Amino acid sequence: MLGLEVIVVLGLALLLGKTAASRLRIAPPIVLLILGLLLGFVPALREAYLPPEVVLLIFLPVLLYWESLTTSLREIRHNLRPIILMSTILVVLSAGAVAATAHAFGLGWGPAWVLGAAVAPTDATAVGAMARMLPRRTVTLLRAESLVNDGTALVVYGLAVGITVGEEHLSTAHVAWLTLLSYGGGALTGAVVACLGIQLRKRLADPLLENTAILTLPFAAYLGAEAIHASGVLAVVICGLIMSQAGPRVGQAAGRRQTEAFWSLATFLINGALFVLVGLEAQSVARNLPGTELVSAALTVVAVTGVVITVRFAFLFTSPYLIRLIDRRPQQRERRTGARPRVVSAFTGFRGAISLALALSVPTTLTAGTPFPDRNTIVFVTTGVILITLILQGAALPGVVRWARLPTDTALAEERHLARTQTSTDALNALPDLAAQLGTDTDVVDRVRREFEQQLNLLHAHAENTDDDNEPDLALRQAEQYTALRLAVIEHKRNTMIELRDTHRIDDTVLRQMQAALDIEEVRLHRTENTDS
C-alpha cells in the first residue's frame, strides 16, 4: 500500500505546491521542496525513498530529452565556448575544491572526490524551472551547461568511486580514455539513435505509433551509451538536439499535438515529484546519521555550499578576462557581458536530482567487503547542498535579477512577428500557383486570399501599435472582439451539446467527438491571442 499512498501524497503535494507558489509568487520548486521536508515528519512516509536507478534510468532520460528538444540550438552554437568551459573545467574545479574542503572536515580523499563529483554539476531541470525570468540567451546558456556538465561529473564520479572501491587506477592515459569514451561514445550513440528515429518517424502515419517511437528514443540512446560505458546523459542530449532540428520536417500535425501535450504533462509531473522526493529524502538521510556525526555533516554542508557558490563566482569573473586576452577578434567583443549579468548567472548554479542520484548510487561496500567509508555523510551533504542552493539561491534570484536591471529581451517576439509575417506573405504569393495545381474554384481562392490579407493587415497594425505605444487601432480592437465573440460562441455550443447529451438526444461518444473539435478551436484562439499580446 505504501506505493499507492506515495502516489496520492505526491499528487496532492503537486496541486498544493503549484497553487501556493502561484499565489505567493515563489518558484514552485522551493515550495515543493519545503512540502517534501514537512512530509518527512509523517511516520507512514518514512519508509519511502528515492531509488537512484529510477532517477538515472527513468526520470533523467525523459527530462533531459525534453529539455534538449525545447532549447535553442542556434544559441548553443553562438555560445559554444562558454558552455564547454562551464560544463568541463568548472565542473572539475568545483569537484576538486569540494573534495579539498570535505577532506579538511575529515573525509578520506576517495569519498571526498565522490562528494565533489556529486555536487559539481548543475541540474538542467532545476535551472529550467527556476531561471524562466531571465533573458533567452542567459537561460539557453545555463540550460546547455546543465545538459552537458553531467557527462564530466559522471567521469569524475566513476573514477572516484572506482578508486575508492579498488576497481580503478588513476593515470593520465586512463582518464583521457574515459573522457573520450564518455563524450565521444555518448555523442555518437545519440546521433545514431536520432538518425534511426528520423527514419522510423518518416514511416509512421499513426500518431500513437509515432509518439511511442518518440518516447522510446531517449531510453534507447541512454541504454546504447551505457552499454559501451559512454555517457548516457550526453547521448540523450545529442539525440534530442538532432530531433529538435529534424522534427518539424517529419511526422504529422496530429502527432506533434500529442507530443507536446504528453511531454508537457509528463515533465511537469516528474519535475514536481522529484523536488518533493528530494525534500522527503532529506529527512531519511538525517535519521541515518548519529548525533555527533550529524553536527559535523551539517557544518560540512555549509562549507561545501559556500565552496560551490564561490568557485562558480570566481570562474565567471576570471574566465571571460582570460578569453579576452587570448581572443581579440571583433566578434568576440560582441559576446561580452557585463558584471551584473555574470552575477545573475552565478546565482543560478542550482543542484538537483542528478546530484542526489549520484550520491545514492554510491556502493555500500568496498571490494574487500568492508563498508564504503562515509557513505551516509556523502548522501547527507549532497542533499543539504541541493536544498540550500534551491531554496536560498532560488529565493534570492528575483531580487538579484531586479538589481541587475537586465535589458528586456524582445528578440523572441520580434522573430515570432517576422515568422508570421514572412510565412503569410509567401503563402499569399504562392496562392495562385497552388490553386492552379489543385484546380480550386475562383471563389474559394478569393476567400483564402482575403483571410491572408486580413492576417497581414492585423500583423502590420500590431507592429505599428507596438512601435508607437499608442492605443490599439481599429484592426486590433476588432481582432480582440472577434476572438472574444468566437470563444463565447464556442462555450455556448458546448453547453448546448451537454444539454443534448443530458436529454439523451445524442450519445456520449458524439459529445466527446464534437467537444474535441471545439477544444481544438478554443486552444487555437487562446494561443493566437497570447502570441499577439
C-alpha positions in Angstrom: 0.0 0.0 0.0 2.9 2.3 0.5 3.4 2.8 -3.2 -0.2 3.9 -3.6 0.0 6.2 -0.6 3.1 7.9 -2.1 1.4 8.4 -5.4 -1.6 10.1 -3.7 0.6 12.2 -1.5 2.8 13.3 -4.4 -0.3 14.3 -6.4 -1.7 16.3 -3.6 1.7 17.9 -2.9 1.9 19.0 -6.6 -1.5 20.5 -6.5 -0.9 22.3 -3.2 2.6 23.4 -4.1 1.8 24.7 -7.5 -1.2 26.6 -6.2 0.7 28.1 -3.3 3.6 29.1 -5.4 1.4 31.0 -7.8 -0.4 32.9 -5.0 2.8 33.6 -3.1 4.8 34.4 -6.3 7.5 31.9 -5.3 9.2 29.5 -7.6 7.4 26.2 -7.4 10.5 24.0 -6.7 11.1 25.9 -3.5 7.5 25.2 -2.2 7.7 21.6 -3.3 11.0 21.1 -1.5 9.5 22.5 1.7 6.5 20.3 1.3 8.8 17.3 0.9 10.7 18.3 4.1 7.4 18.5 6.0 6.1 15.2 4.7 9.2 13.6 6.1 7.7 14.0 9.6 4.8 11.7 8.7 5.7 8.3 10.2 3.9 6.4 7.4 6.1 8.0 4.7 9.5 7.4 6.4 9.9 4.1 4.6 9.6 5.9 1.2 12.8 6.6 -0.6 14.0 7.6 -4.0 15.8 4.7 -5.8 18.8 6.1 -7.7 18.2 3.9 -10.7 14.7 5.4 -11.1 16.3 8.9 -11.4 19.2 7.8 -13.6 17.3 5.4 -15.9 13.7 6.7 -16.0 13.3 10.3 -14.9 16.6 11.7 -16.2 16.3 10.5 -19.8 12.8 11.9 -20.1 13.6 15.3 -18.6 16.9 15.7 -20.5 15.3 14.7 -23.8 12.5 17.3 -23.4 15.0 20.0 -22.3 17.1 19.2 -25.4 14.1 19.3 -27.7 12.9 22.7 -26.4 16.2 24.5 -26.2 17.7 26.7 -29.0 20.5 25.0 -31.0 21.3 28.4 -32.6 22.0 29.9 -29.2 24.1 26.9 -28.2 26.2 27.3 -31.3 26.6 31.0 -30.7 27.7 30.4 -27.0 29.5 27.1 -27.5 32.8 28.2 -26.0 31.4 29.3 -22.6 29.1 26.3 -22.5 32.1 23.9 -23.0 34.2 25.7 -20.4 31.4 25.8 -17.8 30.5 22.2 -18.4 34.0 20.8 -18.2 36.6 23.0 -16.5 34.2 24.5 -14.0 32.9 21.0 -13.0 36.4 19.7 -12.4 37.4 22.8 -10.4 34.2 22.6 -8.4 34.7 18.9 -7.7 38.4 19.5 -6.7 37.5 22.4 -4.4 34.7 20.4 -2.7 37.0 17.4 -2.3 39.6 19.5 -0.6 37.0 21.1 1.7 35.5 17.7 2.6 38.9 16.2 3.3 39.6 19.1 5.7 36.4 18.1 7.5 37.6 14.6 8.0 36.6 12.6 4.8 39.1 10.5 3.1 40.3 11.6 -0.3 38.3 8.9 -2.1 34.9 9.7 -0.5 35.7 13.5 -0.7 36.1 13.2 -4.5 32.9 11.2 -4.7 31.1 14.0 -2.9 32.8 16.6 -5.2 31.7 14.8 -8.3 28.1 14.5 -7.0 27.6 18.2 -6.2 29.7 19.7 -9.0 27.1 19.6 -11.9 24.2 22.0 -12.0 20.8 20.4 -12.7 19.0 21.0 -16.0 15.5 20.6 -14.6 16.2 22.8 -11.7 17.7 25.5 -13.9 14.8 25.3 -16.3 12.3 25.6 -13.5 14.0 28.4 -11.6 15.5 30.6 -14.3 12.5 31.3 -16.5 12.5 35.0 -15.6 15.9 35.5 -17.3 16.6 36.6 -20.9 16.6 33.9 -23.5 20.4 33.9 -24.1 21.1 33.5 -20.4 18.6 30.7 -20.0 19.9 28.9 -23.0 23.5 29.1 -21.8 22.5 27.8 -18.3 20.4 25.0 -19.7 23.0 23.9 -22.1 25.7 24.0 -19.4 23.4 21.8 -17.2 22.7 19.4 -20.0 26.4 18.8 -20.8 28.1 19.0 -17.4 26.6 15.8 -16.2 28.9 13.9 -18.5 32.0 15.4 -16.9 30.7 14.8 -13.4 30.0 11.2 -14.3 33.6 10.6 -15.4 35.0 12.1 -12.2 32.4 10.2 -10.1 33.2 6.9 -11.8 36.9 7.4 -11.2 36.5 8.4 -7.6 34.1 5.5 -6.8 36.3 3.0 -8.7 39.5 4.1 -7.0 37.9 4.1 -3.5 36.3 0.6 -4.1 39.6 -0.7 -5.6 38.4 -1.3 -9.1 40.0 1.6 -10.9 43.5 3.1 -11.2 44.5 6.7 -11.8 46.7 7.7 -14.7 46.7 10.4 -17.3 46.1 8.0 -20.2 43.3 6.2 -18.4 41.5 9.5 -17.5 41.9 10.7 -21.1 40.4 7.5 -22.4 37.5 7.6 -20.1 36.8 11.2 -21.0 37.0 10.5 -24.7 34.8 7.4 -24.4 32.2 9.3 -22.3 31.9 12.3 -24.6 32.7 10.7 -28.0 30.8 7.5 -27.4 27.8 9.3 -25.9 27.6 11.8 -28.8 28.0 9.1 -31.4 25.3 6.9 -29.8 22.9 9.8 -29.6 23.5 10.7 -33.2 22.9 7.1 -34.4 19.7 6.7 -32.4 18.4 10.1 -33.7 19.1 9.1 -37.3 17.2 5.8 -36.7 14.4 7.7 -35.1 14.1 10.1 -38.0 13.8 7.2 -40.5 11.3 5.5 -38.3 9.1 8.6 -37.9 9.0 9.1 -41.6 7.4 5.7 -42.0 4.8 6.0 -39.3 1.4 7.6 -40.1 -0.4 6.7 -36.9 0.1 9.5 -34.3 0.0 6.9 -31.5 2.8 4.8 -33.0 4.8 8.0 -33.8 4.7 9.1 -30.2 5.5 5.6 -29.0 8.7 5.8 -31.1 9.5 9.3 -29.7 9.1 8.1 -26.2 11.4 5.2 -26.8 14.2 7.3 -28.3 15.7 8.8 -25.0 15.8 5.4 -23.3 17.3 3.8 -26.4 20.0 6.5 -26.5 20.7 6.2 -22.8 20.8 2.4 -22.9 23.1 2.3 -26.0 25.6 4.7 -24.5 25.6 2.9 -21.1 26.2 -0.5 -23.0 29.6 0.9 -24.2 30.3 2.6 -20.9 29.8 6.1 -22.5 27.7 9.0 -21.2 24.1 8.2 -21.4 23.3 11.7 -20.4 25.2 13.2 -23.4 23.6 10.6 -25.7 20.1 11.7 -24.8 21.1 15.4 -25.2 22.6 14.9 -28.6 19.6 12.8 -29.7 17.2 15.5 -28.5 19.1 18.3 -30.2 19.1 16.4 -33.6 15.5 15.6 -33.3 14.7 19.2 -32.5 16.0 20.2 -35.9 14.5 17.2 -37.8 11.2 17.1 -36.0 9.5 19.9 -38.0 10.3 18.1 -41.2 9.0 14.7 -40.2 5.8 13.5 -38.6 2.3 14.9 -38.8 0.4 17.7 -37.1 -1.7 15.2 -35.0 1.4 13.5 -33.8 3.1 16.8 -32.9 0.0 17.9 -30.9 0.0 14.7 -28.9 3.8 15.0 -28.4 3.6 18.5 -26.9 0.6 17.6 -24.7 2.1 14.4 -23.4 5.6 15.6 -22.7 4.4 18.9 -21.1 2.3 16.9 -18.6 4.9 14.2 -18.1 7.8 16.6 -17.4 5.6 18.7 -15.1 4.7 15.6 -13.0 8.3 14.2 -13.0 9.9 17.5 -12.1 7.4 18.2 -9.3 7.7 14.7 -7.9 11.5 14.9 -7.9 11.5 18.1 -5.9 9.1 16.6 -3.3 11.1 13.4 -3.1 14.4 15.3 -2.6 12.8 17.1 0.4 11.4 13.8 1.7 14.8 12.1 1.2 16.5 14.8 3.4 14.6 13.5 6.4 15.6 9.9 5.8 19.3 10.9 5.4 19.3 12.9 8.6 17.9 10.0 10.6 20.7 7.7 9.3 23.5 9.8 11.0 24.3 9.6 14.7 24.1 12.9 16.7 27.9 13.6 16.7 28.3 12.9 13.0 25.2 14.9 12.2 26.7 18.1 13.6 29.9 17.6 11.6 27.9 16.8 8.5 25.8 19.9 8.9 29.0 22.1 9.1 30.3 20.3 6.0 27.0 21.2 4.2 27.5 24.8 4.9 31.2 24.8 3.9 30.6 22.8 0.7 27.7 25.0 -0.4 29.9 28.1 0.2 32.7 26.5 -1.9 30.5 25.6 -4.9 29.0 29.1 -5.0 32.4 30.7 -4.5 34.1 28.6 -7.2 31.2 29.5 -9.7 31.5 33.2 -8.9 35.3 33.1 -9.3 35.2 31.2 -12.6 32.6 33.5 -14.1 34.6 36.6 -13.1 38.0 35.2 -14.3 37.5 33.1 -17.4 36.0 36.0 -19.5 39.1 38.1 -19.0 41.4 35.2 -19.9 39.4 34.7 -23.1 39.7 38.4 -23.9 43.5 38.2 -23.6 43.6 35.2 -26.0 40.8 36.1 -28.4 40.7 39.7 -29.6 38.5 39.1 -32.7 35.8 41.7 -33.2 33.0 39.1 -33.0 34.3 38.1 -29.5 33.7 41.7 -28.3 30.1 41.4 -29.3 29.6 38.4 -27.0 30.9 40.2 -23.9 28.6 40.6 -21.0 28.9 43.0 -18.0 29.4 42.2 -14.4 25.7 42.3 -13.4 24.6 39.5 -15.9 27.5 37.4 -14.6 26.3 37.8 -11.1 22.9 36.6 -12.2 24.5 33.5 -13.9 26.5 32.8 -10.7 23.3 32.7 -8.7 21.7 30.1 -10.9 24.1 27.2 -10.0 21.3 25.1 -8.7 21.9 21.5 -7.8 19.2 18.9 -8.2 18.1 15.3 -8.9 21.3 14.2 -10.7 23.4 15.1 -7.7 21.1 13.1 -5.4 21.1 10.2 -7.7 24.9 10.1 -7.9 25.1 10.2 -4.1 22.5 7.5 -3.6 24.3 5.3 -6.2 27.5 5.1 -4.1 28.0 1.4 -3.3 27.5 0.2 0.2 30.7 -1.9 0.4 34.2 -2.0 -0.9 35.8 -4.9 -2.9 37.1 -6.3 0.4 33.6 -6.4 1.8 34.0 -3.5 4.3 31.5 -0.6 4.3 32.1 2.3 1.9 33.6 5.0 4.0 31.4 8.0 4.9 28.6 7.0 2.5 25.9 8.4 4.8 27.8 11.7 5.1 28.1 11.9 1.3 24.3 11.5 0.9 23.5 13.9 3.7 25.9 16.7 2.4 24.7 16.3 -1.1 21.1 16.6 0.0 21.9 19.6 2.1 23.7 21.4 -0.8 20.7 20.7 -3.1 18.3 22.2 -0.5 20.4 25.3 0.2 21.1 26.1 -3.5 17.5 25.7 -4.5 15.8 27.3 -1.5 18.2 30.2 -0.6 19.6 31.0 -4.0 16.2 30.4 -5.6 14.6 32.8 -3.2 17.3 35.4 -3.7 17.3 35.2 -7.5 14.3 37.5 -8.2 16.0 40.2 -6.2 19.3 39.7 -7.9 17.6 39.9 -11.3 15.9 43.2 -10.3 19.3 44.5 -9.1 21.0 43.5 -12.3 18.5 45.5 -14.4 18.8 43.1 -17.3 17.6 44.6 -20.6 14.1 43.4 -21.8 14.5 40.5 -24.2 12.4 41.4 -27.3 14.2 39.1 -29.7 11.7 36.3 -29.4 8.7 38.5 -30.0 10.4 40.1 -33.0 11.4 36.8 -34.5 7.9 35.4 -34.0 6.4 38.5 -35.8 8.9 38.0 -38.6 8.0 34.4 -39.0 4.2 35.1 -39.0 4.6 37.9 -41.5 7.0 36.2 -43.8 5.0 32.9 -43.9 1.8 34.7 -44.6 3.3 36.8 -47.3 5.0 33.9 -49.0 1.7 31.9 -48.8 -0.2 34.7 -50.3 2.3 35.0 -53.2 2.2 31.2 -53.8 -1.6 31.1 -53.6 -2.3 31.4 -57.4 0.2 28.6 -58.3 -1.2 26.3 -55.5 -4.8 27.0 -56.6 -3.9 26.2 -60.2 -2.3 22.9 -59.2 -5.3 21.9 -57.2 -7.9 23.2 -59.6 -9.5 25.4 -56.9 -12.6 27.5 -57.8 -12.1 31.2 -58.1 -14.5 32.0 -55.2 -12.5 29.7 -52.9 -9.2 31.3 -53.9 -10.6 34.8 -53.3 -11.9 33.7 -49.8 -8.5 32.4 -48.8 -6.8 35.5 -50.2 -9.0 37.7 -48.1 -8.2 35.7 -45.0 -4.4 36.0 -45.5 -4.7 39.7 -46.4 -6.6 40.3 -43.2 -3.9 38.4 -41.2 -1.2 40.6 -42.7 -3.1 43.8 -42.0 -3.5 42.7 -38.4 0.2 41.8 -38.1 1.2 45.2 -39.6 -1.2 47.0 -37.3 0.1 45.2 -34.3 3.7 46.1 -35.2 2.8 49.8 -35.7 0.9 49.9 -32.4 3.9 48.3 -30.6 6.3 50.8 -32.1 4.2 53.8 -31.4 3.0 52.6 -28.0 -0.4 54.1 -28.7 -4.0 52.9 -28.0 -4.9 49.8 -30.1 -6.2 50.9 -33.5 -9.5 49.7 -35.1 -8.0 46.5 -36.6 -6.6 45.3 -33.3 -9.8 46.1 -31.4 -11.8 44.3 -33.9 -9.5 41.3 -33.7 -9.8 41.2 -29.9 -13.6 41.4 -30.2 -13.6 38.7 -32.8 -11.6 36.4 -30.5 -13.9 37.1 -27.5 -17.0 36.5 -29.6 -15.7 33.3 -31.1 -14.8 32.0 -27.6 -18.3 32.9 -26.3 -19.9 31.1 -29.2 -17.8 28.0 -28.6 -18.8 28.0 -24.9 -22.5 28.3 -25.9 -22.2 25.4 -28.4 -20.5 23.3 -25.7 -23.4 24.0 -23.3 -25.9 23.1 -26.0 -24.1 19.7 -26.7 -24.1 18.9 -23.0 -27.8 19.6 -22.8 -28.4 17.3 -25.8 -26.4 14.6 -24.1 -28.3 15.1 -20.8 -31.7 14.8 -22.5 -30.5 11.6 -24.2 -30.8 13.1 -27.7 -27.1 12.4 -28.5 -24.7 9.7 -27.2 -21.6 10.3 -25.0 -19.5 9.2 -27.9 -20.9 12.0 -30.1 -20.4 14.5 -27.3 -16.7 13.6 -26.9 -16.1 13.8 -30.7 -17.8 17.2 -31.0 -16.2 18.5 -27.8 -12.7 17.6 -29.1 -13.3 19.7 -32.2 -14.5 22.7 -30.1 -11.5 22.2 -27.8 -9.0 22.4 -30.7 -10.6 25.6 -31.9 -10.7 27.2 -28.4 -7.0 26.3 -27.8 -6.1 27.8 -31.2 -7.9 31.1 -30.4 -6.2 31.3 -27.0 -2.8 30.7 -28.5 -3.3 33.3 -31.2 -4.4 35.8 -28.5 -1.3 35.1 -26.4 1.1 35.4 -29.3 -0.5 38.6 -30.4 -0.2 40.2 -27.0 
